Amino acid sequence: MQLDKAERLAALVEQALELKGAARENFIAGACGDDAELCSEVKALLGEEEHAEKIMASSAIELGAQLLRQEDPEMGELSVGQMVGEYRIVSLLGEGGMGEVYLAEDTELGRNVAIKLIKSGFGTKAFVSYFRQEGRILAALNHPNIARLYGGGVTAGGLPYLVMEYVEGSPLTTYSREHAIRVEEKLALFRKICAAASYAHHSLILHRDLKPANIRVTSEGEPKLLDFGIARLLDPATAATENPTILGAGVMTPAYASPEQQRGDRLTTASDVYSLGIVLYEFLTGSKPRMQADGAPDLDKLGGDLDNIVGKAIRHEPERRYTSVGQFSEDIRCYLEGMPVSARKDTLAYRGSKFVRRHKMGLAITSGVALLLLAATVFALLEAQRANAQRVLAERRFEQVRKLADSLMFEIHDSVKDLAGSTPTRRLIVGRALEYLDSLAHDGQGNIALQGELATAYEKIGDIQGNPYSANIGDTDGALASYRKALQIREKLPLSAVTTKTQMELGRTYRGLGDIMDLKGDHGKMIQDYRRSLQIFAQLAPSEPKNLAVQDELARAYETLSDGLGRAASAEKEILANLKTSLTIRERLVSEDHSNLKFRRGLALISMKVGGASDPHDPQSLAALHQGAAILESLAVTEPTNGRARREVAWGYKQLGTTQVAAGDYPGAVESLRKSLAIKQSSAASDPQNAQANFDLAGSHCDLAEALTASGDSSQAIEQANEGIAILKRLIAADSTNASYARNLGVYYERLGDAFARAGAGKEAPAAQRLNSWSEAQKTYQEANQIFADLQARGALPPADAADRPAKFAKRMSDCRDAIEALGGYIGSEFPIDTPR
């Protein structure tokens, strides 16, 4: 049945129903003329007078379809090879609430198209004529990011269909999972989606069903909006609308539909803005936002301006959202370019921070270059006076180094260290500073004050180069060299120059060296350096009872040694005793200066460590961990620019999560570790070249993998472990001497193997799938075992690993082999097991 004939049938039936008896017969005879088939169809629909009211309440096109179904019960399905107009059906692509979608070949133009077969029951009495009129309007939409609607018609079976552009690609969320693209790239792609929606809005057309499934991304990374205007096409009530305020339609997806659409209220472009806001949040985070009781969004994953942007887009009240999709997109552009966004309150401080971030590289380099030029000028003047004024030269050199240390390392560097993307600038500052410091160290041997300043500068540079407890640029060897220079200078100071300040500096230098020895895998030297640091502060503390800085360093020295002993797997009693001593000191510090945020964070951290070292099943231990994490979170809120504070919050949730795993609280562990992961993802995204931020992120992925494996979610665990492994491999490629990286890679492979083993042990999966999981587990365990064997061969394996990992891996690989054999698999020589079973 062709569209014009269906339309004519609908009109004839409606007119005939208004007539009775001979008048109706005369009307039908005159209207149908010689078309006997049309006359028969009209009479068939009017044949049963007792159903007149039902006929009046129904669509003529639907009734026509029902009649044809009686003649051909299978007419509702299209088969491969069937012709629909000039289109040949190739295959069924999918089914949904509206009908079925087919891949078809346009035999006239030689292209593939998608044909959407609409189920009967959509539309109203005026559906046929409206369908024809509105199809022409929507077919006129011509935008590179909107899938074209070519036209439509009615099948021989009486069902309406649409002919649309066929888009090869993945749904938006699938594309996000399959492609590791940065947040900035996602936002740029999303702005193209906004441009397409805005284009349609200017044509007075709303989408009304925006969701990831209706947005496909091609292999070239171009988004395409599907079904644009289909909701409008299926609702003739909108046909007479002359502005973008239209009635709500039943065609929608509740998870993405605006509150007013779900209520059936009149819609504006703000409704599509709401749906796009939900889509953006899911695109960026992988989940949908939670809504509070008052309708306000509860956003916890994006951070900063992105929270404000998405929050404004999905406000419950339409008038509080962006007035247009274009305004929504413009705020995203401002965010990408470091400009202030309209979704956030405009203050002088906010605009100032944006200016600094936009120009951070230029400001840092300009300031650094200016300082270096000034220092070079001073140095040249001093060199000219060397022969005649040695005393003046020494004084000027001291002033020169003081300015370098204070301005270059402590002012310029510290002003950019927490800014996103500042790692290249920090690397430049370090390189230039080292060149200058080395030249001054060579010529300033006799100047005690100058030597002290040099040691401080070298230590600061070592922190930036590779200390794992601060944001660093991933240069472990460089950090070791700088710390050794600082130590050499400080140990050579004469007794007359030894003060509380110089001893504190010496204690910190030993601690920094211990940190680097840990990364190098020399755990014996690590413990030696940590004990020397503690010895120095323990000797100072009794004579400085009111010096809170000394007492704080003493507490940290006990804590650091305890952490090192834990990694070296020795002296469990000493570990707990040191932690408790540190806790006592920190409690006293907070009681004497409760306003000191550093002291309060330190107390929260050590409390969590003491709780973590206790029985994980002890409710009091878990309560202490929960309280500590909450305290760290609340303190970080008061210091929004303090990157270390946010890192400590992430550590707190990690500590809580790993303890919850040990206690068997797997859902709680997953929740805690996801919070830790979100913070670390934000830190790494804001400074992609920051080695420590990426190392922390890799660890967070694998901590979560362990919890997911324990909870039984093997597929998510495998995904998380692979994320961590990929990050760590990139870090190792840049710093191959870092034994800590290599050791953690072995741990991450072990957790990946655990996830595969858990999947293989699942009885509900098919045998072939379980066999594959066990095989993957065996390969992964073998990879981990090889990494630990290589570390042991170079003397860089922690004692705890050396003690128990060979037997552990032999047992795990043996279990894999038994499981594979039980499932009918074959064990070849590819995966040897060195230890006897």
C-alpha positions as a printed Julia matrix, in Angstrom:
837×3 Matrix{Float64}:
   0.0     0.0     0.0
   1.58    3.33   -1.06
   1.53    6.39    1.16
  -0.82    8.47   -1.04
  -3.29    5.6    -1.28
  -3.21    5.05    2.5
  -3.82    8.74    3.03
  -6.76    8.67    0.58
  -8.24    5.61    2.33
  -8.0     7.33    5.74
  -9.81   10.42    4.41
 -12.58    8.42    2.71
 -13.3     6.36    5.84
 -13.51    9.44    8.04
 -15.94   11.16    5.6
 -18.07    8.06    5.11
 -18.54    7.6     8.85
 -20.4    10.91    8.92
 -23.05    9.57    6.46
 -25.78    6.96    6.79
 -27.62    4.58    4.46
 -27.94    5.5     0.78
 -26.01    8.73    1.27
 -23.01    6.72    2.39
 -23.32    4.28   -0.55
 -23.61    7.12   -3.07
 -20.59    8.84   -1.52
 -18.44    5.71   -1.73
 -19.45    5.01   -5.32
 -18.71    8.55   -6.41
 -15.46    8.86   -4.47
 -13.94    5.52   -5.49
 -15.1     5.61   -9.13
 -13.56    2.69  -11.08
 -11.12    1.75   -8.29
 -12.84   -1.45   -7.17
 -10.0    -2.37   -4.77
 -10.26    0.97   -2.95
 -14.04    0.67   -2.79
 -13.74   -2.83   -1.29
 -11.23   -1.67    1.34
 -13.45    1.26    2.41
 -16.48   -0.97    2.73
 -14.53   -3.6     4.66
 -13.56   -1.02    7.26
 -17.15    0.24    7.52
 -18.82   -3.19    7.38
 -19.54   -3.65   11.05
 -21.81   -0.84   12.21
 -21.74   -1.97   15.85
 -18.02   -1.03   16.0
 -18.46    2.49   14.66
 -17.31    4.15   17.88
 -14.16    2.05   17.93
 -13.43    2.97   14.32
 -13.95    6.66   15.05
 -11.47    6.48   17.97
  -8.77    4.7    15.96
  -6.4     5.72   13.23
  -7.59    4.75    9.78
  -4.07    3.7     8.85
  -3.99    1.33   11.86
  -7.31   -0.2    10.93
  -6.1    -0.63    7.37
  -3.05   -2.43    8.7
  -5.24   -4.7    10.84
  -7.31   -5.69    7.82
  -4.21   -6.51    5.82
  -2.86   -8.6     8.69
  -5.94  -10.77    8.52
  -5.02  -11.48    4.9
  -1.27  -11.9     5.59
  -0.4   -12.69    9.28
   3.39  -12.29    8.68
   3.25   -8.93    6.99
   4.75   -7.14   10.07
   8.26   -8.48    9.49
  10.66   -7.71    6.65
  12.8   -10.53    5.3
  16.28  -10.51    3.77
  16.06   -9.71    0.05
  12.58   -8.19    0.33
  12.07   -4.91   -1.58
  10.6    -1.93    0.23
  10.16    0.63   -2.5
  13.6     0.92   -4.12
  15.33   -0.54   -1.04
  16.46   -4.18   -0.7
  16.55   -5.52    2.87
  20.04   -6.8     3.81
  19.77   -7.67    7.53
  18.03   -6.84   10.81
  20.14   -4.37   12.82
  18.07   -4.24   15.98
  14.69   -4.05   17.68
  13.26   -1.58   20.15
  10.12   -0.1    21.58
   9.25    1.78   18.36
   9.86   -1.1    15.99
  12.68   -2.7    14.06
  15.71   -1.26   12.26
  17.03   -2.9     9.09
  20.14   -2.46    6.99
  19.06   -2.0     3.39
  20.59   -1.28   -0.01
  19.39    1.71   -2.01
  19.18    0.06   -5.43
  18.93    3.37   -7.24
  21.8     5.27   -5.59
  23.98    2.31   -4.62
  24.35    3.17   -0.93
  23.49    1.54    2.37
  20.61    2.98    4.39
  18.89    2.2     7.67
  15.16    1.52    7.51
  13.2     1.96   10.72
   9.92    0.05   10.59
   7.46    1.77   12.94
   5.14   -0.41   15.01
   1.44    0.11   14.58
  -0.11    2.13   17.36
   2.14    5.19   17.04
   0.5     8.42   15.97
  -3.11    9.62   15.81
  -5.87    9.74   13.24
  -3.98   12.35   11.27
  -0.82   10.24   11.25
  -0.62    9.54    7.49
  -0.98   13.11    6.27
   1.17   14.44    9.1
   3.81   11.79    8.48
   4.04   12.9     4.86
   4.26   16.62    5.72
   6.66   16.33    8.66
   8.98   13.89    6.9
   9.78   16.58    4.35
  10.64   19.06    7.13
  13.0    16.65    8.9
  14.59   15.47    5.65
  15.7    19.07    5.13
  18.01   18.88    8.17
  21.51   18.98    6.71
  24.35   18.93    9.25
  27.57   16.82    9.22
  26.86   15.54   12.74
  23.21   14.61   12.16
  22.28   11.36   10.44
  20.1    12.35    7.48
  16.46   11.33    7.2
  16.01   10.55    3.5
  12.25    9.99    3.58
   9.7     7.35    4.39
   6.61    5.53    3.31
   4.22    2.73    4.19
   4.98   -0.93    3.48
   2.69   -3.21    1.53
   1.66   -4.47    4.96
   0.48   -1.05    6.07
   3.3    -0.19    8.48
   5.04    3.2     8.24
   8.79    3.22    7.77
  11.59    5.78    7.76
  14.66    5.73    5.52
  17.73    7.17    7.25
  21.45    7.52    6.71
  23.29    4.39    7.84
  26.06    5.29   10.31
  28.88    2.82   10.94
  30.24    3.43   14.4
  29.91    2.79   18.12
  27.43    4.3    20.6
  28.98    7.18   22.53
  29.59    5.32   25.8
  30.95    2.25   23.99
  33.35    4.49   22.05
  34.48    6.04   25.35
  35.23    2.63   26.86
  37.05    1.35   23.78
  39.23    4.44   23.19
  41.53    5.91   25.84
  40.83    9.55   25.06
  41.58   12.42   27.41
  38.92   14.57   29.06
  39.8    17.48   26.76
  39.27   15.28   23.68
  35.92   14.09   25.03
  34.8    17.67   25.59
  35.85   18.69   22.07
  33.85   15.76   20.63
  30.85   16.67   22.79
  30.88   20.24   21.45
  30.26   18.8    17.97
  27.21   17.04   19.39
  26.05   20.36   20.84
  26.56   22.07   17.47
  24.29   19.5    15.8
  21.58   19.9    18.43
  21.8    23.69   18.21
  21.47   23.55   14.41
  18.25   21.54   14.71
  16.9    23.85   17.41
  17.32   26.79   15.04
  15.11   24.82   12.63
  12.48   24.63   15.43
  13.09   20.9    15.93
  13.79   19.22   19.27
  15.23   15.74   19.57
  13.44   14.69   22.8
  15.29   11.36   23.07
  18.98   12.31   23.37
  20.95    9.44   24.89
  24.27    7.66   24.18
  22.52    5.0    22.07
  21.29    7.75   19.72
  24.8     9.2    19.33
  27.25    7.12   17.32
  30.93    7.91   16.82
  32.57    6.87   13.55
  36.02    5.33   13.25
  37.31    8.81   12.4
  36.05   10.12   15.77
  33.1    12.08   14.31
  29.81   11.97   16.26
  26.5    11.46   14.49
  23.1    12.11   16.09
  20.51    9.52   15.15
  16.71    9.79   15.19
  16.77   13.6    15.23
  13.17   14.69   15.0
  11.76   11.15   15.04
   9.92   11.95   18.27
   8.43   14.96   16.48
   7.54   12.82   13.47
   5.67   10.37   15.67
   3.64   13.12   17.39
   1.31   14.99   14.99
   0.32   17.25   17.89
   3.51   19.2    17.17
   2.78   19.74   13.48
   1.21   23.15   13.9
   3.84   24.43   16.3
   5.6    27.54   15.09
   8.15   27.89   17.92
  10.51   25.61   19.82
   8.05   25.21   22.71
   6.2    21.96   22.01
   4.18   19.36   23.83
   5.94   16.44   25.49
   5.85   13.14   23.65
   5.65    9.58   24.92
   8.75    8.71   22.89
  11.54    9.16   25.42
  14.05    7.34   27.64
  13.29    8.16   31.31
  16.94    8.03   32.45
  17.77   10.91   30.1
  14.4    12.71   29.87
  13.98   16.06   31.62
  11.58   16.31   34.57
   9.14   18.38   32.5
   9.18   15.79   29.7
   8.45   13.0    32.16
   5.52   15.03   33.51
   4.18   15.61   29.97
   4.58   19.4    30.22
   5.36   21.69   27.31
   8.98   21.41   26.22
  11.61   23.94   25.24
  15.19   23.61   24.11
  16.02   23.39   27.83
  14.71   19.81   27.75
  17.37   18.78   25.21
  19.95   20.72   27.28
  19.04   18.54   30.29
  19.42   15.31   28.29
  22.78   16.48   26.92
  23.94   17.23   30.46
  23.17   13.67   31.56
  24.93   12.33   28.43
  28.04   14.47   29.11
  28.32   13.32   32.72
  28.05    9.66   31.68
  30.52   10.21   28.81
  33.1    11.67   31.21
  32.6     9.36   34.22
  31.03    6.15   32.91
  27.95    6.47   35.16
  24.83    8.59   35.47
  24.63   11.37   38.11
  22.67   10.89   41.3
  19.85   13.32   42.05
  19.08   14.66   45.5
  15.56   14.84   46.93
  15.19   18.47   45.85
  16.12   17.61   42.26
  19.63   19.1    42.5
  22.4    16.93   41.02
  24.87   15.23   43.38
  28.11   15.32   41.35
  31.29   13.75   42.79
  33.58   12.83   40.05
  34.29   15.76   37.74
  35.65   18.49   40.02
  35.96   22.26   39.62
  34.28   24.03   36.73
  33.09   20.79   35.09
  30.9    20.11   38.14
  29.36   23.55   37.77
  28.85   23.2    34.01
  27.11   19.8    34.19
  25.22   20.86   37.31
  23.74   23.87   35.52
  22.73   21.78   32.5
  20.76   19.25   34.59
  19.06   21.51   37.1
  15.53   20.35   37.94
  14.0    23.7    37.01
  14.23   24.51   33.26
  14.69   28.23   33.91
  17.86   27.55   35.93
  19.54   25.63   33.1
  21.46   27.03   30.15
  19.06   28.95   27.93
  20.36   27.12   24.84
  22.62   24.3    23.77
  24.91   26.94   22.27
  25.41   28.56   25.68
  26.12   25.11   27.16
  28.75   24.48   24.48
  30.26   27.94   24.97
  30.89   27.25   28.66
  32.69   24.03   27.69
  34.84   26.02   25.26
  35.7    28.49   28.04
  36.69   25.59   30.29
  38.93   24.08   27.61
  40.65   27.42   27.02
  41.06   28.19   30.73
  38.52   31.03   30.63
  35.91   31.79   33.33
  32.63   29.92   32.85
  29.14   31.36   33.32
  28.1    28.38   35.48
  30.35   29.62   38.29
  30.0    32.81   40.31
  32.18   35.52   38.81
  34.69   36.84   41.34
  37.97   38.68   41.0
  39.86   35.78   42.58
  38.24   33.3    40.19
  39.09   35.36   37.11
  42.61   35.9    38.41
  43.2    32.18   38.89
  41.96   31.53   35.37
  44.37   34.11   33.98
  47.31   32.51   35.77
  46.37   29.05   34.51
  45.95   30.22   30.94
  49.35   31.88   30.97
  51.15   29.64   33.46
  53.8    28.53   31.0
  54.53   32.04   29.78
  54.56   33.5    33.29
  56.78   30.73   34.64
  59.24   30.8    31.75
  59.3    34.6    31.6
  59.94   34.86   35.32
  62.53   32.09   35.2
  64.34   33.61   32.23
  64.29   37.07   33.82
  65.69   35.66   37.02
  68.39   33.72   35.22
  69.35   36.79   33.18
  69.58   38.82   36.35
  71.66   36.14   38.01
  73.93   35.91   34.97
  74.44   39.67   35.02
  75.31   39.62   38.71
  77.65   36.7    38.13
  79.46   38.58   35.34
  79.95   41.61   37.56
  81.31   39.46   40.35
  83.74   37.75   38.0
  85.09   41.14   36.89
  85.85   42.04   40.51
  87.49   38.71   41.41
  91.09   39.91   41.29
  90.54   43.04   43.42
  87.64   42.23   45.76
  87.54   38.58   46.91
  85.47   39.46   49.97
  82.9    41.32   47.9
  82.78   38.37   45.48
  81.95   35.93   48.28
  79.23   38.17   49.66
  77.7    38.73   46.26
  77.79   35.01   45.49
  76.02   34.26   48.72
  73.32   36.8    47.86
  73.12   35.37   44.37
  72.53   31.81   45.58
  70.06   32.97   48.22
  67.98   34.71   45.58
  68.23   31.7    43.3
  67.09   29.29   46.02
  64.34   31.58   47.31
  63.03   32.94   44.03
  63.61   30.2    41.48
  63.01   27.11   43.6
  60.65   28.38   46.31
  58.71   31.18   44.64
  58.53   30.51   40.92
  58.47   26.72   41.18
  55.99   26.61   44.04
  53.69   29.04   42.24
  53.27   26.63   39.31
  53.68   23.19   40.89
  49.93   22.68   41.49
  48.88   24.05   38.1
  47.66   21.61   35.48
  50.29   20.75   32.9
  53.16   22.45   34.77
  55.55   19.48   34.61
  57.47   20.7    31.5
  57.96   24.1    33.16
  59.2    22.48   36.37
  61.62   20.31   34.38
  63.0    23.44   32.69
  63.44   25.21   36.03
  65.27   22.2    37.49
  67.65   21.92   34.55
  68.61   25.6    34.59
  68.94   25.7    38.37
  71.24   22.67   38.46
  73.61   24.18   35.91
  73.91   27.35   37.96
  74.17   25.63   41.34
  76.96   23.32   40.15
  79.02   26.26   38.94
  78.59   28.1    42.26
  79.36   24.99   44.33
  82.71   24.68   42.57
  83.79   28.22   43.45
  82.25   28.65   46.91
  84.02   25.95   48.95
  85.06   28.23   51.81
  81.77   30.08   52.35
  79.81   28.24   55.06
  76.61   30.26   54.64
  76.74   29.77   50.89
  77.18   26.0    51.34
  74.09   25.81   53.5
  72.04   27.59   50.87
  73.42   25.28   48.17
  72.48   22.18   50.18
  68.92   23.45   50.63
  68.61   24.14   46.9
  69.98   20.69   45.98
  67.52   19.02   48.36
  64.62   21.0    46.92
  65.62   19.96   43.41
  65.85   16.32   44.52
  62.26   16.51   45.8
  61.08   17.83   42.45
  63.1    15.31   40.45
  61.89   12.12   42.03
  60.72   12.07   45.64
  57.7     9.73   45.71
  55.99   11.74   48.45
  55.73   14.94   46.43
  54.72   15.85   42.9
  57.79   14.89   40.86
  58.94   14.68   37.26
  60.02   11.03   37.38
  63.84   11.42   37.39
  64.9     8.9    40.05
  68.62    8.97   39.18
  68.65   12.76   39.15
  66.97   12.9    42.57
  69.57   10.51   44.01
  72.43   12.67   42.69
  70.92   15.88   44.09
  70.28   14.38   47.55
  73.85   13.08   47.69
  75.19   16.55   46.86
  73.08   18.03   49.66
  74.25   15.32   52.11
  77.91   15.8    51.18
  77.71   19.54   51.85
  75.85   19.17   55.17
  78.07   16.45   56.59
  81.17   18.58   55.92
  79.92   21.58   57.9
  82.24   22.42   60.82
  80.96   22.01   64.38
  80.8    25.78   64.73
  78.17   25.89   62.0
  75.95   23.12   63.45
  72.56   24.45   64.65
  69.08   23.09   65.22
  68.19   24.27   61.71
  71.15   22.53   60.03
  70.5    19.29   61.95
  66.86   19.31   60.91
  67.97   19.78   57.31
  70.4    16.87   57.65
  67.63   14.64   59.03
  65.37   15.51   56.1
  68.17   14.77   53.63
  68.63   11.26   55.05
  64.89   10.7    54.81
  64.9    11.79   51.15
  67.79    9.41   50.41
  65.86    6.58   52.05
  62.86    7.34   49.83
  65.02    7.05   46.72
  66.71    3.84   47.98
  63.21    2.38   48.29
  62.55    3.2    44.62
  65.9     1.69   43.66
  65.07   -1.54   45.46
  67.93   -1.23   48.0
  65.82   -1.86   51.09
  68.76   -2.4    53.42
  70.11    1.07   52.59
  66.59    2.48   52.84
  66.2     1.29   56.45
  69.71    2.52   57.29
  68.92    6.04   56.01
  65.54    6.14   57.78
  67.13    5.08   61.1
  69.8     7.78   60.73
  67.07   10.38   60.12
  65.16    9.24   63.23
  68.37    9.3    65.29
  69.03   12.94   64.36
  65.51   14.12   65.28
  65.43   12.0    68.45
  68.65   13.72   69.6
  67.22   17.17   68.87
  63.75   16.73   70.41
  64.63   16.6    74.15
  66.46   19.92   73.94
  63.67   21.52   71.87
  60.42   20.53   73.69
  58.6    23.72   72.64
  59.83   23.67   69.06
  56.76   22.23   67.33
  58.56   21.92   63.99
  61.18   19.61   65.58
  58.48   17.54   67.29
  56.56   17.27   64.01
  59.69   16.0    62.21
  60.29   13.47   65.0
  56.73   12.12   64.59
  57.27   11.84   60.86
  60.61   10.07   61.34
  58.96    7.37   63.49
  56.18    7.02   60.9
  58.6     6.86   57.96
  60.75    4.17   59.58
  57.61    2.16   60.36
  56.5     2.37   56.72
  59.96    1.29   55.53
  60.07   -1.66   57.92
  56.68   -2.74   56.57
  57.99   -2.75   53.0
  61.09   -4.64   54.12
  58.94   -7.18   56.02
  60.76   -7.04   59.31
  60.12   -6.28   63.0
  56.32   -6.25   63.21
  56.41   -5.26   66.88
  58.74   -2.36   66.11
  56.43   -1.24   63.29
  53.41   -0.91   65.59
  55.47    0.6    68.4
  56.83    3.32   66.09
  53.35    4.09   64.76
  51.98    4.47   68.29
  54.89    6.72   69.29
  54.23    8.92   66.28
  50.52    8.98   67.17
  51.27   10.16   70.7
  53.49   13.0    69.45
  50.92   14.12   66.85
  48.11   14.13   69.4
  50.22   16.46   71.56
  50.96   18.73   68.57
  47.26   19.11   67.71
  46.37   19.83   71.33
  48.96   22.65   71.39
  48.04   24.13   67.98
  44.62   22.92   66.9
  44.38   25.47   64.08
  47.42   24.01   62.29
  46.0    22.1    59.32
  49.28   20.27   58.71
  49.27   18.9    62.27
  45.61   17.85   61.99
  46.19   16.06   58.67
  49.24   14.33   60.17
  47.15   13.11   63.1
  44.45   11.77   60.79
  47.02    9.94   58.66
  48.85    8.3    61.56
  45.53    7.32   63.19
  44.57    5.48   60.01
  47.95    3.74   59.87
  47.59    2.54   63.46
  44.09    1.3    62.64
  45.34   -0.42   59.51
  48.11   -2.19   61.45
  45.53   -3.59   63.89
  43.05   -6.44   63.42
  40.95   -5.53   60.31
  37.94   -7.3    61.89
  38.07   -5.03   64.94
  35.11   -2.61   64.64
  37.1     0.06   66.46
  39.9    -0.15   63.89
  37.49    0.25   60.99
  35.73    3.09   62.8
  39.07    4.88   63.23
  39.79    4.46   59.53
  36.37    5.86   58.55
  36.85    8.82   60.88
  40.35    9.48   59.56
  39.18    9.5    55.93
  36.36   11.89   56.8
  38.77   14.24   58.59
  41.18   14.29   55.66
  38.27   15.03   53.31
  37.01   17.92   55.45
  40.49   19.41   55.81
  41.13   19.23   52.07
  37.97   21.26   51.45
  39.52   24.14   53.4
  42.64   24.0    51.16
  41.25   23.6    47.62
  44.58   24.46   45.96
  46.68   22.12   48.1
  47.54   19.19   45.83
  49.19   17.26   48.65
  46.05   17.53   50.79
  43.97   15.97   48.0
  46.58   13.25   47.58
  46.31   12.48   51.3
  42.53   12.18   50.98
  43.03    9.65   48.19
  45.53    7.77   50.35
  43.03    7.75   53.21
  40.33    6.13   51.11
  42.9     3.64   49.77
  43.93    2.7    53.33
  40.27    2.3    54.31
  39.47    0.26   51.2
  42.35   -2.19   51.53
  41.46   -2.75   55.2
  37.83   -3.34   54.23
  38.99   -6.0    51.76
  40.9    -7.73   54.55
  37.8    -7.51   56.77
  35.58   -9.01   54.06
  33.54   -5.83   53.47
  33.86   -5.97   49.67
  31.05   -3.52   48.73
  32.46   -1.0    51.21
  35.95   -1.55   49.86
  34.85   -0.97   46.27
  33.1     2.26   47.28
  36.14    3.57   49.19
  38.6     2.66   46.45
  36.44    4.26   43.75
  36.58    7.52   45.74
  40.37    7.24   45.88
  40.5     6.5    42.14
  38.36    9.54   41.27
  40.75   11.89   43.08
  43.82   10.36   41.45
  42.22   10.46   38.0
  41.58   14.17   38.46
  45.17   14.8    39.57
  46.67   12.86   36.66
  44.34   14.48   34.13
  45.31   17.97   35.3
  49.04   17.25   34.86
  49.49   14.3    32.45
  53.32   14.41   32.58
  53.5    14.21   36.37
  55.13   10.83   37.0
  54.03   10.55   40.63
  50.42   11.4    39.81
  50.37    8.68   37.14
  52.08    6.17   39.45
  49.43    6.88   42.1
  46.7     6.45   39.49
  48.08    3.09   38.35
  48.1     1.85   41.93
  44.54    3.02   42.49
  43.3     1.09   39.45
  44.88   -2.11   40.77
  43.71   -1.61   44.36
  40.19   -1.4    42.96
  40.84   -4.49   40.83
  41.7    -6.47   43.97
  38.47   -5.38   45.7
  36.36   -6.12   42.61
  37.9    -9.59   42.32
  37.07  -10.29   45.96
  33.49   -9.08   45.38
  33.09  -11.42   42.38
  33.05   -8.75   39.65
  35.8   -10.32   37.55
  35.16   -8.45   34.31
  35.46   -5.03   35.98
  38.51   -6.24   37.92
  40.23   -7.3    34.68
  39.5    -3.91   33.13
  40.87   -2.0    36.13
  44.03   -4.12   36.37
  44.76   -3.63   32.68
  44.36    0.15   33.11
  46.98    0.16   35.88
  49.37   -2.07   33.93
  49.19    0.19   30.86
  50.03    3.3    32.89
  52.91    1.6    34.69
  54.45    0.33   31.46
  54.61    3.92   30.19
  56.33    5.02   33.41
  58.86    2.19   33.19
  59.65    3.15   29.59
  60.61    6.62   30.85
  62.48    5.5    34.01
  63.74    1.91   33.63
  65.96    2.04   36.76
  63.0     2.52   39.09
  62.69   -0.82   40.9
  59.49    0.3    42.61
  57.83    0.6    39.21
  58.98   -2.9    38.25
  57.91   -4.42   41.56
  54.45   -2.86   41.32
  54.09   -4.09   37.74
  54.6    -7.61   39.08
  51.94   -7.0    41.74
  49.5    -5.66   39.12
  50.0    -8.72   36.89
  49.36  -10.86   39.95
  46.05   -9.06   40.58
  45.11   -9.43   36.93
  45.81  -13.15   37.23
  43.59  -13.31   40.34
  40.77  -11.66   38.4
  41.08  -14.17   35.54
  41.22  -17.04   38.03
  38.06  -15.79   39.76
  36.33  -15.63   36.37
  37.46  -19.18   35.58
  36.16  -20.47   38.89
  32.65  -19.16   38.18
  30.42  -22.19   37.64
  27.78  -20.23   35.73
  30.02  -19.47   32.72
  30.32  -21.9    29.75
  33.2   -24.35   29.96
  35.01  -22.81   26.98
  34.88  -19.37   28.56
  36.14  -20.7    31.9
  38.96  -22.55   30.13
  40.03  -19.32   28.44
  39.97  -17.46   31.79
  42.16  -20.07   33.46
  44.59  -19.96   30.53
  44.83  -16.17   30.78
  45.35  -16.45   34.53
  48.24  -18.88   33.98
  49.92  -16.59   31.44
  49.53  -13.57   33.69
  50.9   -15.33   36.78
  53.88  -16.46   34.74
  54.49  -12.82   33.67
  54.36  -11.65   37.29
  56.63  -14.47   38.43
  59.23  -13.52   35.79
  59.22   -9.87   36.91
  59.9   -10.86   40.53
  62.61  -13.3    39.42
  64.34  -10.5    37.46
  64.18   -8.17   40.48
  65.63  -10.87   42.71
  68.47  -11.46   40.24
  69.48   -7.78   40.44
  69.12   -7.69   44.24
  66.17   -5.31   44.18
  63.37   -7.58   45.43
  61.85   -6.63   48.82
  62.52   -9.29   51.47
  58.82  -10.04   51.94
  58.49  -10.83   48.24
  61.62  -12.95   48.2
  60.31  -14.97   51.17
  56.87  -16.0    49.99
  56.29  -15.22   46.3
  58.02  -18.28   44.7
  55.84  -20.72   46.64
  52.76  -18.54   46.14
  53.16  -18.4    42.37
  53.95  -22.11   42.15
  50.67  -22.83   43.97
  48.66  -20.43   41.8
  50.07  -21.75   38.51
  49.51  -25.29   39.72
  45.88  -24.44   40.46
  45.58  -23.03   36.94
  46.99  -26.19   35.42
  44.63  -28.4    37.46
  41.63  -26.3    36.43
  42.64  -26.36   32.75
  43.09  -30.11   32.8
  39.74  -30.56   34.57
  38.05  -28.57   31.83
  39.67  -30.66   29.11
  42.39  -28.17   28.2
  45.98  -28.92   27.19
  49.05  -27.87   29.17
  52.08  -27.5    26.95
  55.61  -26.41   27.76
  54.86  -22.73   27.19
  54.17  -22.15   30.88
  56.7   -24.14   32.94
  56.32  -24.38   36.69
  59.74  -24.35   38.31
  58.69  -25.43   41.81
  57.51  -29.04   42.27
  53.78  -29.44   42.84
